[in-house]
């Protein structure tokens, strides 16, 4: 019965999109090919654009930004809402990846030559542009962001960013752009209003209570670096491309996340923390990233035995702590009951949030993002740090990344369910890596025999 209901819902998605009064303005491939989680989404209904516009109204009244970027505006249904905000937005940059929509978008530029600028590029694949720039010293990212006011990271955001995105690599790029000081945030912070699939938002904002399959190193880093806020749910049926049937593996431990609101996208607000460099200096960002990634290869790794591999005898320093711990406070007045299931409220961040009663059995998965940041801060201040094997390992990993252009090389997290289809790319990468190692092992065994 549940499967029949799901099939009916998917068919209903297709029917509503095809019979939209705007259907003729979209290319056929957005209707013919269904996607589970497409990289790009397009607003396909007027009422959806109206719903988003109403939902962001309280935030638009408070923002100081006068420049906006819209990712993949398509036929411009939401663009019209932005143009109506002429009291706030002086410049609107439309970044479209499909040539099909460019003539219609250029009409906006013709009508509003001083306010609207159209660029043909794939904003969702900013991580690719950033990599290409590193390889050939290009200017793709700077060209794309050239119309934005350039500001320091601790100043007000340089622009507003609007869009719907299902590409997990884009979310990872948000983290890596701050860590490696390139890409999207090289022009300053952005105030982002994004529609994302529920599993993606839950993955980024969950606690360890949801389980280690979902609570991963990227979850920790995202919550350290960003302020986030859930705004509302948006009907998936009003977006294109069409949605494919959501098949959930029987007995899957990911079912509890995959089955949450598959008929919706979550509209969320994401802003980099203004004061994060006060907690972790820019010079230590890559070390923090490596510390979290390396120690979360398995979240069941025990804290003290792991750190003693880098700094022998450091255990008593962690167990005996005389510094008082700071209490974190929620950043926004939210009703917890209205938040998405398994997600957590955004709080202040601290490097003095010590894990209570640390002992030799404490696991890295027990730590909250703030407690992980505190642990790194302690580790970084130890006199043995500069001579520890951690520093050599970090430098070696960064050199490999430069050569291979892989931000996760050698730091793939263990897959707790190696035979199960996973939701997130980092889990999929783990499966692929594990499969490759298994094949190599079998080949070596066969060769030796």
N, C-alpha and C positions, 0 to 999 in steps of 0.2 A: 504493500500500500504506500509506504514511504517513497519507494522508487518511482511508482506511478505519479505521485504528487510532484516529485522532483522533475520528471520528464515533462509533465504538464506545465510546470513553471518555466522551464527552459523554452518550450514551444511558445509560451505566452510572451516571453522576452522577444523572440524573433518576430511574432505577429505584430506586437506594438511598434517595434522599430521599423518594420517594413511598411506599415500603414501610417507612419508618421507623415504629417503634411510636408515635412522637409526631406522625405526619403529620397526624392529625385536629385537632391543636391549632394548626396554622398556617393562615393564609388561603390560599385557592386561588390567588390571584395570584402567590404565591411559587413555585408549581409550574408554572403555565401560561405565565408570561412568563419567558423566559430572558434572562440578561444576560451581556455579556462582562466588564465590570467594574462591578458595581453599587456605588452609594454606600454602602449598608448591607448588612451580612452578619448572619445569625443562626445561632447554634450549634444544630444540629438533631439531634445524636446524643450519647448519654451518654458513649461512649468518647472523643469529641472533648473534652468538658468535662473528663474525667479526664486526658487527655493534656496539656491546657493547665495544669491544676492541678499535675500532677507536674513540668512543665517550669519553672514559676515558683517552685517550692518553695525552691530555694537562695536566690533573691532575697528571698522573703518572710521568710526567717530573718534577713536583714540589715537590712531596711527599718525605719525608725522611724515610718512613717506608720500611723495608726490609723483613717483615713478612706478610703473607696474609692468611686469612681464607675464604674458599668458602663453603657456606651453600648448602647442597643438590646438589652436582656437577653432579649427575646422571651418564651419560655415558662419561662425561669429555670433552664435546665440548669446553666449556670456560676454563676448566683447562689447555688445551693445549695452549691457548693464554697466560695464566699466566706463564706457563713453558717457553714460548719463551722470557719472560722478565727476563732472567738470569742475566742481568746487574743490575737489581733493586731488584728482589725478591730472597732472599737466602733460605727462608723457606716457604712452602705452606702446610697448614693444611686443609685437606678435611674432612668435617663433614657430614656424610650421614645418613639419618634416615631409608632408605629402604635397607634391606639385599640383595635384588635383584642386586643392583649395586656394592656391596662391592668387589666381585672378580675382576671386571674390574678396580676398583680404586686401589686395592692392586697391580695391574700390574704397575701402575704409581710409587708406592713405590719401586717396584723391579727394575724399570729402573732408578729411581732417589732416592736411599736410603737416601742420605744426605739432600735432599731438600724437599721431600714429606712425609707427615705422614697422615695416614688415621684413622679416629675415627668414631665409630658407635654410633651416638647419634642424638637427635632431637634438633638442635640448635634453631629452630624457637620456640620451647617450653621451652626456657631458663627460663621463668617465673615459670614454673612448677618445674624445677630442683632447682631453688632458694628457692621455698617454701619447697620442700622436705628436702633440707639441713637445713632449719630453724627448721623443725619438729624433725629431728633425728640427728642434728649436723653432717650431712654428708659432703662429699667433692666432690659432683658431678660437681658443677660449677668450682671449683678450678682444678679438674682433666681435665676438658674439656679445660680450658684456661692455663694449666700448661706449655705449650710450648711457651707462649708469654713472651716477656720481660715485667717485672712489672715496671710501672712508676707512678709517681705522676700525679694527675689530671691536674696540670698546666704545665706539660711537653708535649713534642711532643707525638702524638698518638702512642700507642704501636703496632698497626697493622692495616692492611687494611681488611675490611670485604666486601665480595661480595655475592650477592644472590638475589633471587626473592621471595617475601613473600606477602601473602594475609591475614595473621593472624593479626587482629587488636590487639590482646593481646600482640603480640611481640612489636608493636609500643608503647603500654602503658608501657611495661616493660622497654623500653628505658628511659622513663620519671621516672618511679619508681626506676630504678637502681641508678639514680643519687640522687633522693630524699632520699632513704633509705640506700644508700651506700652499695649495695650488687649486686649480679648478674653480668650482662654483663660488667659493668664498674668497677668492683672491682679490675681489673688489670690495670686500667688507661683508658684514652680515646681511642676510635676507630674512624678511618676514614672510613665511611660506604658508599658503592655504592650499592643501593638497587633498584630493580624494584618493584613497588607497584601499585595497582589499582588506577586509577584517583580519585575516591571518597575519598580514604584514604588520599592521598596527599593534596587534596583540604581541607579536614577536618582539617588537621594538620596546614595548612599554610594560612587559610582564615582570613578575617577580619569580623567584625560584619555586614558588608554590605550584606553578603550572607544570613543572617538570623540566628536566635538563634537555629534552628534545627541543624545547621552545626557548628556554632561558639560556642564551649562549653569550659568547664574548661580545658580539655585536649589540646585544641587548644592553649589556653593561656600558659599553662605550657610548651608545646613543643616549642613554639616560644621563650619563656624566656630562655630555657636551651640549645637550639641547633642552630647552624648555618646550613642552608639548602640551596640547590641550585638545581633547575630543569636543567637537562642536555638534554634529548631528549625523544621521544616516541619510544616504541618498539612494534612490531606487536604481538598482543595476540595470533594469530594463530600459531606462532612459538614456543609457550610454551605448555607444557603438565602439568596437565590434560586438556582434552577438555573443552570448555566453554559451559555452558547451555544457554538456551534462556533467554535473559534479559527482564523479564517482569516488566513493570512500571505501577503502579496503576494509573488508570485514575483520573485526578485531583490532583495528589500528589504534595505537595509543595517541595518534595525531587526530583521531576522529573528533575529540572534544573541541579542537580548535578549527578544524576544517569545516565542521558543521555549524559554526556560529555565523548567522546572518549571511549566507551565500548569496541572497537576493539583494544585498546592499553593498555600497561602498561607504567608508567612513570619511566624512569631511573633518579634517584636523588642522590645527595651527601649530607650526613648528618654527622655533626661532633659536639660533645658537645662543648659549649663555654668554651674556656680556662680560661677566667677571671671571670666566673660567681660567684665563691666564694668570689671575691672582692665586688660583688654587694649584695650577700646574704651569710653570713657565714654558714659553714656546720651545726653549731648548730641550725640555724633557718630554715633549709630546710624543715623539717616536718611541722613546723608552717606555712611556706609559702604555702606548698601543701594544708594544711587543710583550710587556709584562702581562697584560690582560690576555692577549692571544695565546701566549705560550703556556700560561698557567691554567687556561681553560681548554687546553687540548682535551682534557677530561675534567669535567667539573667535580668529579669524585676524588681527584688528587687532593692529598692532605697538605694544608698550608705549610706547617712547620717543617716536615720532612723535605718538601720541595724547595723551600727557601734555603734550607741548610746545605743543599747541593751547591748553591751559589755562595752563601756566606756560612761556613761551618760554625756551629755553636750559637746561632742567632736565636734559637728557640726561646730561652729565658727572657729575652728582651720583649718578645711578643706576648708571652704569658703574663709577665709582670709589667703593668703599665700604670703609671701614676698620673698621667695627664687626663684631665676630665674630658669626657666625650660631649660633643655638641649635639643638640637635638634638632633634627630636620623639621621644617615647617612646610605645609602645603602652599603652593604658589597661588592657587586659584580657589575661589569659593565654589566648589562643585559638590553636587549631591552624589555620593559614592554609588548609590543604587542605580543611578542613570548612566554610569560609565560602562563601556563594553566589558563583557565578562573576561576575567583574567588580567585585564589591564590595571594599572595602578595610577594613582594621582601623581602629578608632577610635584616634586618638592624642591626645596633649596638643596644645594650640594655643598659638601664639606670635606676637607682632608683631615678633620679631627673627629670623625665618626668611627670610633673604635668598635670592633666586634666584641660583644660582651663575653667574658669567660673563655677567651681563646685557649685551646689546649691542643695536644698532639693529634687529636682525632678530627679537628675542625677541617672541613673541606672547602675548597674554593667556591663550590656551588652554594655554600651556606651564606656567602657574603652578598650584601646588597651592592649596587654600583658605588654608592658613597663609601661603604666600608672597603671596597676594593681600591678606590682612589686613596683612602687613608693608609691602607697597607702599602701601596706603592710609595707614598710620601715618606713613610717610615723607612722603607727599604732604600730609597734614594738618598736619605740623609746619613746612612751608616758609613763610617769611615772606610770600610772595606769595599764599598760599592765600585769605586773607580778601577780597582784591581781585580774585581770579581770576574768569573767566566761569563756572567750575564752580559757585560759590556761587549766582550769579544763575540758572543753569540749574536747579539743585536747587530753589530757591524757587519758580520758575515751574512746575516739574513737580508739586510738592506742592500748589500752588494749584489746578492742573487736576484733581488727584486728588480734592480736596475737593469740587469741583463735579461731577465725573463719577463719583465712587466707583469708580474703576478703579485698582487698585494697580500696573498695568503700562502705564498710558497713556503713549504716546510712548517706551516702552522695550522694545518687542517685539523679541525676538531673531530674527535671520535664520534662516530655515529652510534647512538645507543640502540638503534634498530637497523642493522646493516642490510637486511633484506626487504626493507619497506620503502615504498615510494615516499619521498619527503616533500614538504611544502616549500622549504626555503633552499636557495641556491647553495648556501654553505654546507647544508646537509647533503645535497646532491653531489657536491664536489668531493665530499668525504667518501660517499659510496663509490664514485668513479675511481678515486685514489685507492680505496681498499680493493676493488676489483682488479685494478692494474697490478697491485702488489701480489694478489693471489695468483694471477696468471703468470707473473714473472717467477713466482716460487715454484709453480707446477712445471714451468719450462726448464728451470734450473735443475729440478729433481729428475725430469726426464732425460736431460742432457748428461747428468752425472751417471745415470743408470746405463 
